[in-house]
Amino acid sequence: MKITQRILDKKFMQLAFDKAYEHLGSTKENPSVGCVVVKNNTVISSGKTSLNGRPHAETNALNKKKNFNGSTIYVTLEPCAHHGLTPPCINIIKKKNVKKVYYSITDPDKRTFNKAKKLLNQSNIKVNIGIMKIDSLNFYKSYILSKDKKKLPYTDAKIAISKDYYSVNKKAKWITNNYSRLQGHLLRSKYDCILSTYKTVNKDNSILNCRISGMHHLSPKRVIIDKDFKLNKNLKLFKTSKTIPTYIITASHDKKKENFLKSKNVKIIKLKTENNFLPYKKILSELKMRGFSRILCESGADTCGELLKLKLVNNLYVFMSQNKLGKNGKNSFKKQIKDLKMSKKHKIKINLYGDEFYKIRIR
């Protein structure tokens, strides 16, 4: 069967999104972009936004000793058209004599928004916008939210439960198996911030990093809600706080504990309480102000349930064991799951050797 150009365009754009996904959550204030260069319907180069945001994907793809004359590039987001810390990507596109540029959506950054097409057309470069637009809007939702001062940052939550919906096993540390936990580490690598609570960290002695071989450098920064400075002093987490930036959100003014935390390279964020609680909306707003755009909440059922109740979660990831805990279970998550109407359509097709993995879009 003859493959139409439209089908090929979508395939090449999907390859570009695959490249962008590799550094999703690890490009700081810049979005993670993927770029694929095609000539005679063959991929001749590709690139993605570098870790920490620079160089950009187009530069990484085109800054190679190849003949790009007459080529077509597929980019997941509108190429930048403004001078920032680096020259605009449209410059290298022109320099390399690219013939066509396909990108999925316009960049919400006001410095570039809807400018690339006009500037590229002036150099006789054809531009096509809109391939995989719906997929792109979903992929860049965290980036789009980061550009809207009125919106809270993109926030997902993750929880592990038993077949009978308990989130705590009274007789063991883990509910799900090792394959689920490895998938959880991979999930962490796609965020720039993990949000947890002192209760969860104290109970599990959590490190909250990415412990997949070769991916430790993709560990997100860690933020722990600890209103009254109740974190234990001998936590494993403190052994890595020099290499993984760690923050404590508190309302306490205990100087002795502040000095201890600072000696462990932990940064302290102070917020005022409301009804003796640190309000989640204020916490998320503060994190956005500090540059975080993709937040993953890993905490107990109470915190996760409250975030869902307040409609602050974009997606809920659920790892479900096929084992029932019965009397050994604690903190039932049944009501929240029932309200969300979790079903087979939410199940992610991945082999976790018995466990099941769900993604439920909340908003």
Secondary structure as the mmCIF struct_conf table of DSSP 4:
data_model
#
loop_
_struct_conf.conf_type_id
_struct_conf.id
_struct_conf.beg_label_comp_id
_struct_conf.beg_label_asym_id
_struct_conf.beg_label_seq_id
_struct_conf.end_label_comp_id
_struct_conf.end_label_asym_id
_struct_conf.end_label_seq_id
HELX_LH_PP_P HELX_LH_PP_P1 LYS A 2 THR A 4
HELX_RH_AL_P HELX_RH_AL_P1 GLN A 5 GLU A 22
TURN_TY1_P TURN_TY1_P1 HIS A 23 GLY A 25
BEND BEND1 THR A 27 THR A 27
TURN_TY1_P TURN_TY1_P2 LYS A 28 GLU A 29
BEND BEND2 ASN A 30 ASN A 30
HELX_LH_PP_P HELX_LH_PP_P2 PRO A 31 SER A 32
STRN STRN1 GLY A 34 LYS A 39
TURN_TY1_P TURN_TY1_P3 ASN A 40 ASN A 41
STRN STRN2 THR A 42 LYS A 48
HELX_LH_PP_P HELX_LH_PP_P3 THR A 49 SER A 50
HELX_RH_3T_P HELX_RH_3T_P1 LEU A 51 GLY A 53
BEND BEND3 PRO A 55 PRO A 55
HELX_RH_AL_P HELX_RH_AL_P2 ALA A 57 LEU A 62
BEND BEND4 ASN A 63 LYS A 66
TURN_TY1_P TURN_TY1_P4 ASN A 69 GLY A 70
STRN STRN3 THR A 72 LEU A 77
HELX_LH_PP_P HELX_LH_PP_P4 GLU A 78 CYS A 80
BEND BEND5 HIS A 82 HIS A 82
BEND BEND6 GLY A 84 THR A 86
HELX_RH_AL_P HELX_RH_AL_P3 CYS A 89 LYS A 95
TURN_TY1_P TURN_TY1_P5 LYS A 96 ASN A 97
STRN STRN4 LYS A 100 ILE A 105
BEND BEND7 ASP A 109 ASP A 109
TURN_TY1_P TURN_TY1_P6 LYS A 110 LYS A 115
HELX_RH_AL_P HELX_RH_AL_P4 ALA A 116 ASN A 121
TURN_TY1_P TURN_TY1_P7 GLN A 122 ASN A 124
STRN STRN5 LYS A 126 ILE A 129
TURN_TY1_P TURN_TY1_P8 ILE A 131 MET A 132
HELX_RH_AL_P HELX_RH_AL_P5 LYS A 133 PHE A 139
TURN_TY1_P TURN_TY1_P9 TYR A 140 TYR A 140
HELX_RH_AL_P HELX_RH_AL_P6 LYS A 141 SER A 146
TURN_TY1_P TURN_TY1_P10 LYS A 147 LYS A 147
TURN_TY1_P TURN_TY1_P11 LYS A 149 LYS A 150
BEND BEND8 LYS A 151 LYS A 151
HELX_LH_PP_P HELX_LH_PP_P5 LEU A 152 PRO A 153
STRN STRN6 TYR A 154 ILE A 161
TURN_TY1_P TURN_TY1_P12 LYS A 163 ASP A 164
STRN STRN7 TYR A 166 ASN A 169
TURN_TY1_P TURN_TY1_P13 LYS A 170 LYS A 171
BEND BEND9 LYS A 173 LYS A 173
BEND BEND10 ILE A 175 THR A 176
HELX_RH_AL_P HELX_RH_AL_P7 ASN A 178 ARG A 188
TURN_TY1_P TURN_TY1_P14 SER A 189 LYS A 190
BEND BEND11 ASP A 192 ASP A 192
STRN STRN8 CYS A 193 THR A 197
HELX_RH_AL_P HELX_RH_AL_P8 TYR A 198 ASP A 204
TURN_TY1_P TURN_TY1_P15 ASN A 205 ASN A 205
BEND BEND12 ASN A 209 ASN A 209
BEND BEND13 ILE A 212 ILE A 212
TURN_TY1_P TURN_TY1_P16 SER A 213 GLY A 214
HELX_RH_3T_P HELX_RH_3T_P2 HIS A 216 LEU A 218
HELX_LH_PP_P HELX_LH_PP_P6 SER A 219 PRO A 220
STRN STRN9 LYS A 221 ILE A 225
TURN_TY1_P TURN_TY1_P17 LYS A 227 ASP A 228
TURN_TY1_P TURN_TY1_P18 LYS A 233 ASN A 234
HELX_RH_3T_P HELX_RH_3T_P3 LYS A 236 THR A 240
TURN_TY1_P TURN_TY1_P19 SER A 241 THR A 243
BEND BEND14 ILE A 244 ILE A 244
STRN STRN10 THR A 246 THR A 250
HELX_RH_AL_P HELX_RH_AL_P9 LYS A 255 SER A 263
TURN_TY1_P TURN_TY1_P20 LYS A 264 ASN A 265
STRN STRN11 VAL A 266 LYS A 270
STRN STRN12 GLU A 274 GLU A 274
TURN_TY1_P TURN_TY1_P21 ASN A 275 ASN A 276
STRN STRN13 PHE A 277 PHE A 277
HELX_RH_AL_P HELX_RH_AL_P10 TYR A 280 MET A 289
TURN_TY1_P TURN_TY1_P22 ARG A 290 GLY A 291
STRN STRN14 ARG A 294 GLU A 298
HELX_RH_AL_P HELX_RH_AL_P11 ALA A 301 LYS A 309
TURN_TY1_P TURN_TY1_P23 LEU A 310 LYS A 311
BEND BEND15 ASN A 314 ASN A 314
STRN STRN15 ASN A 315 MET A 320
BEND BEND16 GLN A 322 GLN A 322
HELX_RH_3T_P HELX_RH_3T_P4 GLY A 326 ASN A 328
STRN STRN16 GLY A 329 SER A 332
HELX_RH_AL_P HELX_RH_AL_P12 LYS A 334 LEU A 340
TURN_TY1_P TURN_TY1_P24 LYS A 341 LYS A 341
HELX_RH_3T_P HELX_RH_3T_P5 LYS A 344 HIS A 346
STRN STRN17 LYS A 347 LYS A 347
STRN STRN18 LEU A 352 LEU A 352
TURN_TY1_P TURN_TY1_P25 TYR A 353 GLY A 354
STRN STRN19 ASP A 355 ASP A 355
STRN STRN20 GLU A 356 ARG A 361
#
